[in-house]
């Protein structure tokens, strides 16, 4: 078993891994390496056991090294750890592109070091240690990409370690992984970004646009808030696969536009809608995705002082944490509606029960 882990990069993913292992495998010794202020914060919070002052100190005694760092820094860190990693050590990463990283690891690490590419299929809208969550990986797919056929024992050791976070490990070829995530992760990011920019241009001529784009549109484009700095290296590393996914998307949009322009009868679009509806129902509901979904509750409130305090206070008393809150509408003298977003379904149900029991009218949005 892996007894000592070094995590290079104590951000959302690195910090969440450490917290998950603290929760499930408290005997595991976790060393962290990052900027001094981040290490100090992580140590004070009990997220890591030991803050390393150098790369060499971090990895030299580790059974497994996790590179929880941006893709554009992987090569330099692989170079740095190469002379100091022990022969039995497993090295893995958490990046959302795999094959280029695997190839660089094969080139930069000694042959006796086992590198296995990794990608947790979950994430957070937050950044840094503030976004670290012990349950981030719970019920999420965690992709591992075996590198060499003779590393089965090491692969089994890493699988056991990752399953210790609550994740479900799925073995996959690196190139296959990159083709899939181009469609299910990288393409949605670009589509959401483009869609928000479309309404941004419309907003300049009609100020009502953003008001009407609330609710479902906001949820649909949530990932458009992701910073370009995070995505630049991802898109650069997976260019050809993203290009192919974009081409397929553009072809579908061109088909729809042509039908709208040329057809009197739009029944030709019916199969497109039906197929989309059918396939969407087949998307697994019992796994997390790249960005954790929020579960929404509508709360109808009277127009009177202290009503918001009453709502939030009721949830606070039940130790229910609000992830997002939005005033949807208000009519003077009659009241309005709030949309409250919560972590998961059971929490949303508990919120509805508590609010209804304390004089509010609330229901889930499914």
C-alpha positions in Angstrom: 0.0 0.0 0.0 1.0 3.6 -0.5 1.9 5.1 2.9 3.4 8.4 2.0 2.1 10.8 -0.7 3.6 14.0 -2.0 1.2 16.5 -3.5 2.8 19.2 -5.7 0.3 22.0 -5.9 -2.1 22.6 -3.0 -5.0 24.2 -4.8 -8.6 22.9 -5.3 -7.6 19.5 -6.6 -4.5 19.0 -4.5 -6.1 20.3 -1.4 -9.2 18.2 -2.0 -7.1 15.0 -2.5 -5.4 15.7 0.8 -8.6 16.3 2.7 -10.2 13.2 1.2 -7.4 11.1 2.3 -7.5 12.7 5.8 -11.1 11.8 5.9 -10.8 8.2 4.7 -7.2 7.2 5.2 -6.0 9.2 8.3 -2.9 7.0 8.5 -1.6 8.2 5.2 1.2 10.8 5.5 0.7 13.7 3.1 3.5 16.1 2.2 2.7 19.3 0.3 4.8 21.6 -1.9 3.7 25.0 -3.1 4.2 28.6 -2.4 5.3 29.3 1.3 2.1 31.2 2.2 -0.1 28.4 0.7 1.9 25.7 2.6 1.5 27.7 5.8 -2.2 27.9 5.3 -2.6 24.2 4.4 -0.6 23.2 7.4 -2.6 25.4 9.8 -5.8 24.0 8.5 -4.5 20.4 8.9 -4.8 19.7 5.2 -1.2 18.4 4.9 1.0 16.7 7.5 4.3 18.3 6.3 5.2 21.3 4.3 8.2 20.6 2.1 10.7 23.4 1.5 11.9 21.9 -1.8 10.9 19.6 -4.5 13.6 17.2 -3.5 12.3 17.1 0.1 8.8 16.6 -1.1 9.3 13.6 -3.3 12.4 11.7 -2.1 10.5 9.7 0.5 7.2 9.5 -1.2 5.5 6.3 -2.4 3.3 8.3 -4.8 3.7 11.8 -6.2 0.7 13.8 -7.4 1.3 16.7 -9.8 -1.7 18.9 -9.1 -0.4 21.7 -11.2 -1.4 23.5 -14.4 -0.6 21.7 -17.7 1.9 24.3 -18.8 4.1 23.7 -15.7 4.2 19.9 -16.0 7.4 19.6 -18.0 9.5 21.8 -15.7 8.2 19.9 -12.6 8.9 16.5 -14.2 12.4 17.7 -14.9 12.8 18.9 -11.3 11.6 15.7 -9.7 13.4 13.2 -12.0 16.7 13.0 -10.1 15.0 12.6 -6.7 12.2 10.1 -7.1 12.8 6.6 -5.7 12.5 3.6 -8.0 9.3 2.3 -6.3 7.5 5.7 -6.5 4.4 6.2 -8.7 4.1 9.6 -10.3 0.7 10.8 -11.5 -1.0 14.1 -12.5 -4.5 15.5 -12.6 -4.6 17.4 -15.9 -7.5 17.3 -18.3 -5.3 16.3 -21.3 -3.4 13.1 -21.0 -1.5 11.8 -24.0 0.9 14.8 -24.4 1.7 14.6 -20.6 2.3 10.8 -20.8 4.7 11.3 -23.7 6.6 14.0 -21.8 6.8 11.9 -18.7 8.2 9.0 -20.7 10.8 11.4 -22.1 11.8 13.2 -18.9 11.5 10.6 -16.2 14.0 7.7 -15.7 12.7 4.3 -17.1 12.5 2.8 -13.6 9.9 5.4 -12.6 6.2 4.5 -13.2 4.1 7.4 -14.5 0.3 6.9 -14.8 -1.7 9.8 -16.1 -4.7 10.8 -14.0 -7.8 13.0 -14.5 -10.5 13.4 -11.8 -13.8 14.1 -13.6 -15.0 16.7 -11.1 -14.2 20.2 -10.2 -15.3 23.4 -8.5 -16.3 26.9 -9.4 -13.9 28.1 -6.6 -10.2 28.3 -6.7 -7.3 27.8 -4.3 -7.6 26.2 -0.8 -11.0 27.9 -0.3 -12.4 25.5 -2.9 -10.8 22.4 -1.4 -13.5 19.8 -0.3 -13.0 16.4 1.2 -16.0 15.1 -0.8 -15.1 16.6 -4.1 -14.3 13.1 -5.6 -17.2 11.3 -4.0 -18.9 9.2 -6.7 -16.9 10.9 -9.4 -15.1 9.1 -12.3 -11.3 9.3 -11.9 -9.6 8.4 -15.1 -6.2 6.6 -14.9 -4.2 6.0 -18.1 -1.8 3.0 -17.7 1.5 3.8 -19.5 3.3 0.5 -19.7 1.9 -3.1 -19.6 4.6 -4.1 -17.0 3.3 -1.6 -14.4 0.2 -3.5 -13.4 1.3 -3.7 -9.7 1.9 0.0 -9.6 -1.4 0.6 -11.3 -3.2 -1.4 -8.7 -1.5 0.5 -5.9 -2.5 3.8 -7.4 -6.1 2.6 -8.0 -6.4 1.7 -4.4 -5.1 5.1 -3.3 -7.5 7.0 -5.6 -10.4 4.9 -4.6 -9.6 6.0 -1.1 -11.0 9.4 -2.0 -14.4 8.0 -2.8 -13.9 8.2 -6.6 -14.5 5.4 -9.1 -11.5 4.6 -11.1 -11.8 4.0 -14.8 -8.8 2.8 -16.9 -8.5 4.4 -20.3 -6.0 4.9 -23.1 -4.6 8.5 -23.0 -5.5 9.3 -26.6 -9.0 7.9 -26.2 -9.4 10.1 -23.1 -8.3 13.2 -25.0 -10.8 12.6 -27.8 -13.7 12.2 -25.3 -13.0 15.2 -23.1 -12.6 17.4 -26.2 -16.4 16.8 -26.7 -17.7 16.5 -23.1 -15.5 19.2 -21.5 -13.5 21.4 -23.8 -16.3 21.9 -26.4 -18.9 22.9 -23.8 -16.5 25.5 -22.4 -16.1 27.1 -25.8 -19.8 26.9 -26.6 -20.7 28.5 -23.2 -18.2 31.3 -23.8 -19.5 32.0 -27.3 -23.1 31.9 -26.2 -22.5 34.4 -23.4 -20.6 36.7 -25.8 -23.6 36.5 -28.2 -26.0 38.0 -25.6 -23.3 40.4 -24.4 -23.4 42.0 -27.9 -27.2 42.0 -27.9 -27.1 43.6 -24.4 -25.4 46.7 -25.9 -28.5 47.4 -28.0 -31.1 46.0 -25.7 -30.5 46.3 -22.0 -33.3 43.8 -21.2 -31.2 40.9 -22.7 -29.4 40.0 -19.5 -32.5 40.2 -17.4 -34.2 37.7 -19.6 -31.1 35.5 -19.7 -31.3 34.7 -16.0 -32.4 31.3 -14.6 -31.8 28.4 -16.9 -29.6 30.4 -19.2 -27.3 31.3 -16.3 -27.1 27.6 -15.3 -26.4 26.5 -18.8 -23.5 28.9 -19.2 -22.1 28.6 -15.7 -18.7 27.4 -17.0 -18.3 30.6 -19.0 -16.9 32.1 -15.8 -13.8 29.9 -16.0 -10.6 32.0 -16.5 -8.8 31.8 -19.8 -5.5 31.3 -18.0 -6.8 27.9 -16.8 -8.0 26.9 -20.3 -5.2 28.2 -22.5 -2.8 25.3 -21.9 -5.7 22.8 -22.0 -6.9 23.9 -25.5 -3.3 24.2 -26.7 -2.5 20.6 -25.6 -5.6 19.1 -27.2 -5.9 21.2 -30.3 -6.6 18.6 -32.9 -9.4 16.9 -30.9 -11.0 20.2 -30.0 -10.9 21.2 -33.6 -12.7 18.0 -34.6 -15.4 18.5 -31.9 -15.9 22.1 -33.0 -16.2 20.9 -36.6 -19.0 18.5 -35.7 -20.8 21.2 -33.6 -20.5 23.7 -36.5 -21.9 21.2 -38.9 -25.0 20.6 -36.8 -25.5 24.4 -36.4 -25.1 24.9 -40.2 -27.6 22.2 -40.8 -30.1 23.8 -38.4 -29.5 27.2 -40.0 -30.0 25.9 -43.5 -33.2 24.2 -42.6 -34.5 27.4 -41.1 -33.6 29.3 -44.2 -34.7 26.9 -46.9 -37.6 24.8 -45.5 -41.2 25.8 -45.2 -41.8 22.7 -43.1 -39.4 22.4 -40.2 -40.3 18.8 -39.5 -36.8 18.0 -40.8 -35.4 19.2 -37.5 -37.6 16.8 -35.5 -35.2 13.9 -35.6 -32.4 16.2 -34.3 -34.5 17.2 -31.3 -35.7 13.6 -30.6 -32.2 12.2 -30.8 -30.9 14.8 -28.4 -33.7 14.2 -25.9 -33.2 10.5 -26.0 -29.4 10.6 -25.6 -29.6 13.2 -22.8 -31.8 10.8 -20.8 -29.0 8.2 -21.1 -26.4 10.4 -19.4 -25.7 8.8 -16.0 -27.3 10.6 -13.2 -25.3 9.0 -10.4 -21.9 10.4 -11.3 -20.5 13.9 -10.8 -19.3 15.8 -13.7 -16.5 18.3 -14.3 -18.4 21.0 -12.4 -20.6 20.0 -9.5 -24.3 20.7 -10.2 -26.3 22.8 -7.8 -29.7 21.9 -6.6 -32.3 24.7 -6.7 -35.1 25.6 -4.3 -37.7 28.2 -5.0 -38.8 30.2 -1.9 -41.7 32.6 -2.1 -41.5 35.4 0.4 -43.7 38.2 1.6 -42.7 41.8 1.0 -41.7 42.7 4.5 -38.6 43.7 6.5 -36.4 40.8 7.7 -37.8 38.2 5.3 -34.4 37.3 3.8 -32.9 37.1 7.3 -35.6 34.7 8.2 -34.9 32.5 5.2 -31.1 32.4 5.7 -31.5 32.1 9.5 -33.8 29.1 9.1 -31.2 27.3 6.9 -28.4 28.3 9.2 -30.2 26.7 12.2 -30.3 23.5 10.2 -26.6 23.8 9.3 -27.5 24.1 5.6 -25.0 25.9 3.5 -26.2 28.1 0.7 -24.1 27.9 -2.4 -25.9 30.7 -4.4 -29.0 32.9 -3.9 -30.8 35.0 -6.4 -33.8 37.3 -6.2 -35.9 36.3 -9.2 -38.8 38.8 -8.9 -40.3 41.2 -6.4 -43.7 43.0 -6.4 -44.1 45.8 -3.9 -46.7 44.9 -1.4 -47.1 41.3 -2.5 -43.7 39.7 -2.2 -41.3 37.9 -4.5 -39.3 34.7 -5.1 -35.8 33.6 -4.3 -33.9 30.9 -5.9 -31.5 29.2 -3.5 -28.9 26.8 -4.8 -27.6 24.0 -2.6 -24.9 21.3 -2.6 -27.0 18.2 -3.3 -30.5 16.7 -3.6 -30.9 15.6 0.1 -29.7 19.0 1.3 -32.3 20.7 -1.0 -35.0 18.4 0.3 -34.0 19.3 3.9 -34.1 23.0 3.0 -37.6 22.7 1.6 -38.8 20.9 4.7 -37.2 23.4 7.1 -38.5 26.5 5.2 -42.0 25.1 4.9 -42.0 24.3 8.6 -41.0 27.9 9.5 -43.7 29.7 7.5 -42.1 30.0 4.1 -43.5 28.5 0.8 -40.7 26.5 -0.8 -40.3 23.7 -3.4 -37.6 21.9 -5.3 -36.7 22.6 -8.9 -36.0 19.3 -10.6 
